[in-house]
Amino acid sequence: MKALKWVAVVLVVSLLTLLGARAYDAQRGPPLELWHTFVPHEMSAAELDKSDWKQYLAAEEKIAAEVRIHVTEQLAPEARNDGNRYYAGSPIYPPKFAQDWNRLTP
């Protein structure tokens, strides 16, 4: 029984050490970008229950406009590249597609 207790203690200490090392390593990474930190206003469950399809689509358009204003238009110069889907000049910027797959309707 005493041996099991020590094995458990060693396992817990090892797991906590690994968790601490991973947390430290995560903090050393680059800072988050605008698209990681901006949270647009979404409809609550109660609002969704009370809304119809047109209201839902209007709310989705409002979210897209908020992202455009707070992310796309605020991008730092180094984030304005062809590989960034939030950059309006990028070939992969969703509003440029014939079918915007981020929307439920064309």
TIKOLZA-518581 format. One record per residue (C-alpha): residue number from 1; x, y, z. Coordinates in steps of 0.001 Angstrom, whole numbers, plus 524288, in hexadecimal, padded with zeros to 5 digits. Each point is the difference from the previous one (the first is absolute). Example, Ala and Ser with C-alpha at 12.3 -4.5 7.8 and 13.67 -1.06 7.14 Angstrom:
<node><i>1</i><u>8300C</u><v>7EE6C</v><w>81E78</w></node>
<node><i>2</i><u>8055A</u><v>80D70</v><w>7FD6C</w></node>
//
This chain:
<node><i>1</i><u>80000</u><v>80000</v><w>80000</w></node>
<node><i>2</i><u>80B36</u><v>80920</v><w>8035D</w></node>
<node><i>3</i><u>8062F</u><v>7FD97</v><w>7F2A8</w></node>
<node><i>4</i><u>7F33F</u><v>80371</v><w>7F8FF</w></node>
<node><i>5</i><u>7FF6B</u><v>80CAD</v><w>807A6</w></node>
<node><i>6</i><u>80DAF</u><v>803BC</v><w>7FB87</w></node>
<node><i>7</i><u>7FD0A</u><v>7FC42</v><w>7F1ED</w></node>
<node><i>8</i><u>7F3DD</u><v>80898</v><w>8008B</w></node>
<node><i>9</i><u>807D1</u><v>80B5C</v><w>805C4</w></node>
<node><i>10</i><u>80A79</u><v>7FEA9</v><w>7F58D</w></node>
<node><i>11</i><u>7F5AC</u><v>7FF9C</v><w>7F547</w></node>
<node><i>12</i><u>7F8F8</u><v>80C07</v><w>8053B</w></node>
<node><i>13</i><u>80CB4</u><v>807A0</v><w>8016D</w></node>
<node><i>14</i><u>8041D</u><v>7FBE7</v><w>7F24C</w></node>
<node><i>15</i><u>7F2FF</u><v>80428</v><w>7FA2F</w></node>
<node><i>16</i><u>8005E</u><v>80D1A</v><w>80706</w></node>
<node><i>17</i><u>80DF3</u><v>80232</v><w>7FB5C</w></node>
<node><i>18</i><u>7FC25</u><v>7FCF6</v><w>7F1ED</w></node>
<node><i>19</i><u>7F414</u><v>808D7</v><w>80103</w></node>
<node><i>20</i><u>80840</u><v>80B0E</v><w>80590</w></node>
<node><i>21</i><u>80A4E</u><v>7FE69</v><w>7F56E</w></node>
<node><i>22</i><u>7F57E</u><v>80011</v><w>7F566</w></node>
<node><i>23</i><u>7F99D</u><v>80C29</v><w>805C9</w></node>
<node><i>24</i><u>80D21</u><v>806EE</v><w>80067</w></node>
<node><i>25</i><u>802FA</u><v>7FBF5</v><w>7F205</w></node>
<node><i>26</i><u>7F2B4</u><v>804E4</v><w>7FB57</w></node>
<node><i>27</i><u>802A7</u><v>80D65</v><w>805E9</w></node>
<node><i>28</i><u>80CAC</u><v>8014F</v><w>7F84A</w></node>
<node><i>29</i><u>7F8E3</u><v>7FF9F</v><w>7F2EC</w></node>
<node><i>30</i><u>7FC8F</u><v>80BA1</v><w>7F789</w></node>
<node><i>31</i><u>7F501</u><v>808FB</v><w>8047E</w></node>
<node><i>32</i><u>7F24D</u><v>7FD21</v><w>7FB4E</w></node>
<node><i>33</i><u>7FB5E</u><v>806B3</v><w>7F394</w></node>
<node><i>34</i><u>7F3A5</u><v>8083E</v><w>7FE9A</w></node>
<node><i>35</i><u>7F80E</u><v>7F4A3</v><w>7FAB3</w></node>
<node><i>36</i><u>8036E</u><v>7F81D</v><w>80C22</w></node>
<node><i>37</i><u>7FB86</u><v>80A46</v><w>809A8</w></node>
<node><i>38</i><u>7F45D</u><v>806E6</v><w>7F9D4</w></node>
<node><i>39</i><u>7F2F0</u><v>7FA7A</v><w>80450</w></node>
<node><i>40</i><u>7F450</u><v>80520</v><w>7F84E</w></node>
<node><i>41</i><u>7F2A8</u><v>800D7</v><w>8064C</w></node>
<node><i>42</i><u>7F82C</u><v>7F3CD</v><w>7FD1C</w></node>
<node><i>43</i><u>7F1D8</u><v>7FD3E</v><w>8029E</w></node>
<node><i>44</i><u>7FD37</u><v>7F97D</v><w>80CF7</w></node>
<node><i>45</i><u>7F824</u><v>7F382</v><w>800BE</w></node>
<node><i>46</i><u>7F415</u><v>807EF</v><w>80422</w></node>
<node><i>47</i><u>801C2</u><v>80958</v><w>7F48B</w></node>
<node><i>48</i><u>8016D</u><v>7F484</v><w>7F6B7</w></node>
<node><i>49</i><u>7F37D</u><v>7FA01</v><w>8053B</w></node>
<node><i>50</i><u>7F891</u><v>80CA4</v><w>7FD77</w></node>
<node><i>51</i><u>805B9</u><v>802B8</v><w>7F28F</w></node>
<node><i>52</i><u>7FC3B</u><v>7FBAF</v><w>7F277</w></node>
<node><i>53</i><u>808D0</u><v>7FCF6</v><w>7F469</w></node>
<node><i>54</i><u>800D1</u><v>80E2A</v><w>7FB64</w></node>
<node><i>55</i><u>803E6</u><v>804AC</v><w>80D7C</w></node>
<node><i>56</i><u>80A45</u><v>7F566</v><w>800D7</w></node>
<node><i>57</i><u>805D4</u><v>803CE</v><w>7F2CE</w></node>
<node><i>58</i><u>7FFE7</u><v>80E58</v><w>80410</w></node>
<node><i>59</i><u>80756</u><v>7FC6F</v><w>80C76</w></node>
<node><i>60</i><u>809EF</u><v>7F852</v><w>7F7F4</w></node>
<node><i>61</i><u>80204</u><v>80BC9</v><w>7F71C</w></node>
<node><i>62</i><u>80209</u><v>80882</v><w>80BF2</w></node>
<node><i>63</i><u>80A6E</u><v>7F67B</v><w>804D8</w></node>
<node><i>64</i><u>806B1</u><v>80058</v><w>7F2B4</w></node>
<node><i>65</i><u>7FFE4</u><v>80EE1</v><w>80062</w></node>
<node><i>66</i><u>805BF</u><v>80005</v><w>80DBE</w></node>
<node><i>67</i><u>80AF7</u><v>7F6E0</v><w>7FBB5</w></node>
<node><i>68</i><u>80283</u><v>8088E</v><w>7F420</w></node>
<node><i>69</i><u>800D9</u><v>80C43</v><w>80884</w></node>
<node><i>70</i><u>80766</u><v>7FA6E</v><w>80BA5</w></node>
<node><i>71</i><u>808D0</u><v>7F62C</v><w>7F92B</w></node>
<node><i>72</i><u>80129</u><v>801D2</v><w>7F143</w></node>
<node><i>73</i><u>80133</u><v>80ECC</v><w>80072</w></node>
<node><i>74</i><u>80908</u><v>7FFD1</v><w>80BE9</w></node>
<node><i>75</i><u>80A1B</u><v>7F636</v><w>7FB27</w></node>
<node><i>76</i><u>80E23</u><v>8037F</v><w>80255</w></node>
<node><i>77</i><u>8082E</u><v>80184</v><w>7F396</w></node>
<node><i>78</i><u>80724</u><v>7F323</v><w>8026D</w></node>
<node><i>79</i><u>7F2E3</u><v>7F8D9</v><w>800B7</w></node>
<node><i>80</i><u>7FBE0</u><v>8050E</v><w>7F2A7</w></node>
<node><i>81</i><u>8048D</u><v>7F4A1</v><w>7F7C0</w></node>
<node><i>82</i><u>7FA23</u><v>7F67D</v><w>7F64F</w></node>
<node><i>83</i><u>7FF70</u><v>7F500</v><w>809FC</w></node>
<node><i>84</i><u>7F773</u><v>80777</v><w>809A2</w></node>
<node><i>85</i><u>7F18C</u><v>7FD7A</v><w>7FDA2</w></node>
<node><i>86</i><u>7FC86</u><v>80C68</v><w>80799</w></node>
<node><i>87</i><u>807D0</u><v>808CE</v><w>7F6CF</w></node>
<node><i>88</i><u>7F6E8</u><v>805E2</v><w>7F5C7</w></node>
<node><i>89</i><u>80AB1</u><v>7FF71</v><w>7F59E</w></node>
<node><i>90</i><u>80231</u><v>7F17E</v><w>801CD</w></node>
<node><i>91</i><u>7FB57</u><v>7F66F</v><w>7F598</w></node>
<node><i>92</i><u>7FA39</u><v>7F7DA</v><w>80B07</w></node>
<node><i>93</i><u>7F80B</u><v>80B27</v><w>80600</w></node>
<node><i>94</i><u>7F264</u><v>7F9C2</v><w>800E7</w></node>
<node><i>95</i><u>7F7E2</u><v>80B7A</v><w>7FAC2</w></node>
<node><i>96</i><u>807AA</u><v>7FEE1</v><w>7F337</w></node>
<node><i>97</i><u>7FB16</u><v>7F233</v><w>7FD69</w></node>
<node><i>98</i><u>7F4C1</u><v>7FDBF</v><w>7F69D</w></node>
<node><i>99</i><u>7F9FA</u><v>7F7BA</v><w>80ADF</w></node>
<node><i>100</i><u>80364</u><v>80502</v><w>80D91</w></node>
<node><i>101</i><u>80030</u><v>7F362</v><w>807C7</w></node>
<node><i>102</i><u>7FFEE</u><v>807C7</v><w>80C9F</w></node>
<node><i>103</i><u>7F1FA</u><v>80392</v><w>7FCFC</w></node>
<node><i>104</i><u>7F438</u><v>7F73A</v><w>7FF39</w></node>
<node><i>105</i><u>7FABE</u><v>806EC</v><w>7F405</w></node>
<node><i>106</i><u>8071E</u><v>80497</v><w>7F3A9</w></node>
//
